[in-house]
Amino acid sequence: MDKKTTAVRYKRNGCNCCQAVIMAYRDELGLSESDVMRTAAAFAAGMGCMQANCGALIGAGIVLGIKEYGKSPVPPKARKLITRFTEMCGSDTCIELKGVLTGKVLCSCDDCVANAVEALEETLK
């Protein structure tokens, strides 16, 4: 099963968006399920209860940092990740993605999770 499908499955089975993305990579990162669940617990509904970055994007950023730290400068890759995710989803903030203020959903949580994994994979290439 590919990582996008795996991440969406985790999301549908009780993980928040951030946890779902990281869980798809946890084995290769050497993280326990408990480590992932605790580390990403604060990022349900994005940061600050929908006021800031999407949790799926945060999860992808955490994976990026763990995989790339010490190999290459991470901030430029993080910028690439955010830019690509925003192109795919229409925003990088949860409140905008869910259309809380406008009534227009830009991207579902499942799609945000899948797009975060896809953007991460593109960034890691």
BAMARLUM-202256 format. One record per residue (C-alpha): x, y, z. Coordinates in Angstrom, 2 decimals, padded with zeros to 5 digits. Last residue first. Layout:
// BAMARLUM-202256
ATOM|east|north|up
ATOM|X|Y|Z;
...
This chain:
// BAMARLUM-202256
ATOM|east|north|up
ATOM|013.16|013.66|-004.59;
ATOM|012.23|014.52|-000.97;
ATOM|010.10|017.50|-002.02;
ATOM|008.02|015.40|-004.43;
ATOM|007.41|012.80|-001.70;
ATOM|006.44|015.57|000.74;
ATOM|004.00|017.10|-001.75;
ATOM|002.41|013.67|-002.26;
ATOM|002.20|013.04|001.49;
ATOM|000.66|016.47|002.11;
ATOM|-001.74|015.91|-000.79;
ATOM|-003.02|012.64|000.69;
ATOM|-003.53|014.23|004.13;
ATOM|-005.16|017.33|002.64;
ATOM|-007.38|015.08|000.50;
ATOM|-008.57|013.14|003.54;
ATOM|-009.12|016.42|005.42;
ATOM|-011.24|017.78|002.59;
ATOM|-009.94|020.62|000.41;
ATOM|-011.25|024.06|-000.50;
ATOM|-014.46|023.91|001.52;
ATOM|-016.61|026.96|000.74;
ATOM|-018.68|028.34|003.63;
ATOM|-016.51|031.45|003.64;
ATOM|-015.41|031.75|007.27;
ATOM|-015.09|028.05|008.11;
ATOM|-014.19|027.05|004.56;
ATOM|-012.36|023.91|005.68;
ATOM|-009.18|024.78|003.77;
ATOM|-009.42|028.40|004.92;
ATOM|-009.64|027.54|008.63;
ATOM|-007.01|024.83|008.25;
ATOM|-004.36|027.11|006.81;
ATOM|-002.11|026.07|003.92;
ATOM|-004.35|027.23|001.11;
ATOM|-005.71|026.12|-002.28;
ATOM|-005.05|022.41|-001.78;
ATOM|-002.59|021.44|-004.52;
ATOM|-000.87|024.79|-004.94;
ATOM|-000.76|025.23|-001.15;
ATOM|000.85|021.79|-000.75;
ATOM|003.45|022.65|-003.39;
ATOM|004.35|025.95|-001.75;
ATOM|004.50|024.43|001.72;
ATOM|006.77|021.59|000.59;
ATOM|009.05|023.93|-001.38;
ATOM|009.34|026.23|001.65;
ATOM|010.16|023.21|003.81;
ATOM|012.85|022.23|001.33;
ATOM|014.39|025.68|001.66;
ATOM|014.20|025.36|005.48;
ATOM|015.80|021.86|005.66;
ATOM|019.40|022.53|004.59;
ATOM|020.81|019.16|003.52;
ATOM|021.86|015.89|005.09;
ATOM|022.01|016.87|008.77;
ATOM|018.24|017.01|009.08;
ATOM|016.65|015.56|005.93;
ATOM|014.53|012.63|007.14;
ATOM|013.56|014.03|010.55;
ATOM|012.88|017.49|009.18;
ATOM|010.85|016.22|006.25;
ATOM|008.79|013.98|008.53;
ATOM|008.01|016.94|010.78;
ATOM|007.15|019.10|007.78;
ATOM|004.80|016.42|006.44;
ATOM|003.08|016.31|009.81;
ATOM|002.73|020.10|009.82;
ATOM|001.20|019.93|006.35;
ATOM|-001.32|017.34|007.54;
ATOM|-002.08|019.52|010.57;
ATOM|-003.00|022.49|008.38;
ATOM|-001.24|025.69|009.38;
ATOM|-002.99|028.37|011.42;
ATOM|-006.29|029.31|013.05;
ATOM|-007.91|025.90|012.83;
ATOM|-007.84|025.14|016.56;
ATOM|-004.50|026.82|017.27;
ATOM|-002.47|024.77|014.84;
ATOM|-004.40|022.54|012.48;
ATOM|-007.66|020.93|013.53;
ATOM|-005.69|018.31|015.44;
ATOM|-002.10|019.50|015.79;
ATOM|-001.58|019.14|019.55;
ATOM|-001.51|015.34|019.39;
ATOM|001.40|015.20|016.92;
ATOM|004.18|014.29|019.34;
ATOM|001.95|012.09|021.51;
ATOM|000.51|010.02|018.66;
ATOM|003.85|009.75|016.90;
ATOM|005.78|008.63|019.97;
ATOM|003.00|006.16|020.91;
ATOM|003.10|004.60|017.43;
ATOM|006.82|004.11|017.87;
ATOM|009.25|006.04|015.73;
ATOM|012.15|004.55|013.75;
ATOM|011.74|006.99|010.87;
ATOM|011.27|004.18|008.33;
ATOM|008.60|002.63|010.53;
ATOM|006.91|005.95|011.30;
ATOM|006.41|007.10|007.71;
ATOM|002.65|006.58|007.25;
ATOM|002.23|007.38|010.94;
ATOM|003.65|010.86|010.32;
ATOM|000.90|011.69|007.84;
ATOM|-001.88|010.30|010.02;
ATOM|-000.62|012.00|013.18;
ATOM|-000.76|015.42|011.51;
ATOM|-004.26|014.83|010.13;
ATOM|-005.66|013.57|013.44;
ATOM|-005.60|009.83|013.89;
ATOM|-008.86|007.98|014.52;
ATOM|-009.21|005.32|011.84;
ATOM|-010.11|007.52|008.88;
ATOM|-006.89|009.49|009.34;
ATOM|-004.84|006.29|009.56;
ATOM|-006.42|005.09|006.30;
ATOM|-005.62|008.44|004.69;
ATOM|-001.98|008.03|005.70;
ATOM|-001.77|004.48|004.34;
ATOM|-003.37|005.48|001.04;
ATOM|-000.90|008.32|000.61;
ATOM|002.00|006.11|001.74;
ATOM|001.39|003.45|-000.87;
ATOM|000.00|000.00|000.00;
